[in-house]
Amino acid sequence: MTRKWWHDKVAYQIYPKSFYDSNGDGIGDIPGIISKLDYLQDLGVDIIWLSPCYPSPLADQGYDISDYYNIDPRFGTLADMDRLIAEAKKRNMYILMDLVVNHCSDEHEWFQKACEDPDGKYGNFFYLRDKKEGELPTNWRSYFGGPVWEDLPGTNKQYLHVFHKKQPDLNWENPEVREEVYKNINWWLDRGLGGFRIDAIINIKKAFPFQNYEPDREDGLCSIKAMLKEAKGIGEFLGEMRDRTFKKYDAFSVGEVFDEKPEELPDFIGDNGYFSSMFDFNETIFGQSSKGWYDAKTITPDDYKRCCFESQKKVGDVGFLSNIIENHDEPRGVSRYIPEGDCCPKSKKLLAALNFMLRGLPFIYQGQELGMENVPFASIDEIDDISTKDEYQVALDAGLTPEEALHVAAKYSRDNARTPMQWSDKAHAGFTTGTPWLKVNPNYTSINVSAQMEDPDSVRSFYKKLIALRKDPAYKETVVYGALKPLWEEQHNLMAYSRKADKTLYVIGNYQKEEQTVTLLSKPLKVLLNNYPELFIDEQGIIRLQGYQVLVLEM
């Protein structure tokens, strides 16, 4: 594998709306992010990915962009963005923005012009079909529920949207659309941006001709994935985008890629891949059901281990995955991957180490370093997220009581990750002097930055140690490039693996509250990390692991 500048880095995702509010309007902003760069530098972060902060009507929290060349006034100005890039550079940090080009907003001028003249140039920027009374062009279901077809205002046509109806899909088959996308990417890279996280990119290639598929729910529609499975040739678009943009700048790109075919991995993240890296979603998609969230299977520690090892084996040394515990589209990882009732600083540190020491690029989502947890939502009225509201309704339609439906919706809701960052135990968790746009998790009084900064035993301090180990010249080669091999793979609720290059490290986690043992063939040279103050090991090399104990040992 060709070595790249970003291989040894640590990335951090910011959801701007909820990170830090500098002007008291209840919404996080770019000046707020600038004011917290030293906090991130202290943690050891190198790459910062911002979820969308472009102008947007916020039908899908900014993933519906009305102007690709500007910053939404809620978040600041273009000058603020330039200042953020410059301030990050001073600290040897890189800023990534979200690249959302499967669709734009229905308030974008392209779409407005398509409405005015559907048969003109901009009509061909979208997928338009003639309207037939009582019949849809296809029976595909959008990701947010309901058909993918909506009437094009003021016309006798309908347009395709695989997400929200305010997110019309862009027609990537049209070379003019692609030119506009590349022009915009290069415009941002010229401004000093370090690269992009690429949103929902697998959707840009449709299967032609458009046709119906077997319905999979009572609504007579089928999952959009049925069509995507048959779509061929996405590589032509992605290779062209890479060559025309990222490659020229040696920019970092990380793809949100679902449902790729195993043989395509080298094309996506190999030496000349479309992207520098792509996220591992194996854990996040585990247990999903086509019926909806209410039918999802809860992930166990053994499932989590299997998911991680499957991904590592699949990728091997083809390229680098970007490893996540959570992001803006998922519930909080500690509430999802730690068995119910066992969430505590020890188990949070275990999850952190098991994920962080995997081969690949670690991504931390804001508040993850504090061990932020899911929110106890009391009513569906407290939830903002469109997909959660849809899944709540799906659960009700399936016969669940309102209480049961809320429990399911709250467990998986994207709003769990979108509540304001918990800076202190002051009002609104120190996030704003105004009224926060989304409720603050009531546990902010005990889980916050102020409480953890100076506590050497805090979850944040443990993350800081993990990052320092990744960057330590003595261990960097092994942590970044070392081969990964599962250890004691069949042992129940134990996740362990070795990382091997110029040194050999063992990562051993007891993924349960009961004690268990493992036997080493030789005594460790050094204990590099331990989330307990002590290590119980006897002369025979038997380690007695306490509940949720995690170790990183040099062998």
C-alpha positions, 0 to 999 in steps of 0.5 A: 500500500502506498503511504499517504499523509493522512494514514496516521491521523485522527479525525473528529466529526462536528455537527455544527448546529450542536457543537458550540453557539457563539452568539446565543441564538441556540444554534451552533456556528462556525465562530463557535467551532473556531473558539474550540479548536484548542480543545480539539488540538489538546485531544490530539485531533488532526482532521475535522469533518463538518456536517453540512453548513451550506445554505439550506431550508433544513428539510434534512438538517442541511443535507438539502443544499440550496447553494453550494458556494456559500455558508448558511447565515445560521452558521456564519459567513464565508469569511468565517469559513475561511478563518476556520480553515486558516486557524486550523492550518495554524494548528496543523489541522485539516478541515473537511466539508460534507459533499452532498451531490446525489441531490440538492434542495428544491430551493436550489436555482437549478430546480427552480429553473427546471420548474419554469422550463422542464423541457429546457437545460435544467429539466435535464439536471433532474430525473423528470417523468410525465405524470400519469393519473393514478400511476407512479413511474416506479414503485420505489420507496424513499429512504424517509418513507413514501414514494420517490416521485413527487409532482413538479410544481406548475407542470404535468411532470414528476421528479425523483427524490430517493430521500426527502421530497425537498431533495430532488436527485441530480441526474449524474448521467448528464455531463453538465451536472458532473461539470458543475459538481467538479467545479464546486469541489475544486472551488472549495479545495482552492480555498484551502479545504483539506478534503470531503466526506462524501454523502450517500454516494452509492445513490448517484447511479440508477438502474436503467430502464426504470422499472417496478420491483416486488413490493416488500411492505403493505404500502405496495412499494419496494425499498430503493435498495432493490433498484440500487442492487441492479445499478451498474457502472458507478465507477465511471462517475467516481473515477472521473470525479477523483481525477478531476478533483481530489487527486489534483490536490492530494485531498483526503476523501472519505466515502459514505458507501453502503452495499458495495460489492466485495470485489469493488473494494480495491476500486473504492479504496485501493492505491488508486481508489475513488476515495482515500477511505470509506466508513465501516458500517458493518456494526451500524447496519447489524440487525436491521430489518426491512420491516422497520426499526421496531423489528431490529435485532439488538447487537450483542458483544459477540455480534459487535466483535464479529462485525469488526473482524469481518470488515477487517478481514474483508479489507485486509491491506487493500486500503484504509477503512474509517472506523466509527462508533457513532456519527450524526446518523446513528444513536450514541454508540455507548448506548447501542454497543454496551449491554443495557444497564452496563453503561459506565466509564469502564465499559465506555473506555473498553468500547473506545479502545476496541474500536480505536486500535483497529486497523484504519483511520479512527473517527470520533464524533463530537461528545463521543470522547466524553461518553455521551449517551442516548437521550430519554425522550418523553414524547415524539414531540421532543424529536426533530428528526424526520426519519425517526418520526417516520419510523415511529409511525411505521411502528404504530402501523405495525400494531405497537402502542404509542409507548412501545413505538416511542421506545423503539424510535428513541433507541435508534433516533438520529437526534440522540447524536444531535443534542447539544455538545455538553461543555459544562454543568452550567445552563444548557450544558454551556452550549448556548446562552439562548434556548437550544434548538434541540433539548440537552441531554439531562445527564449533562450535569455529570457528563461534560467537558469541564468535569473530564478535562482535569480528571486523569481517569475520565473517558476523555483522558482515556481517548487522549491516551489512545490518540497519544499511543497512535502518534507515539513514534515508538508504536506508530508503525504498529498501530497505524500499519500493523497487521490485525489478527483476531485472538481467542475468537470463539471466547464468549464476550471477549474481543481481542486481537493482535497488531503486528509490525515492528512490534507486537501489541495485544488488545484484550477486552472483557466485554461483560461485567463478569470476570473472565480469564485469558492465558498468555504464552509469555509475559507482556513487556509493557502495559500500554493502556489499562482502564483499571489501576491494576493488572492481575496476572500470575506466573503462568501468564493467566490474566484475570480480567475484571468487568469491562477491563480492556488492555493494550499490551506490548508483547 
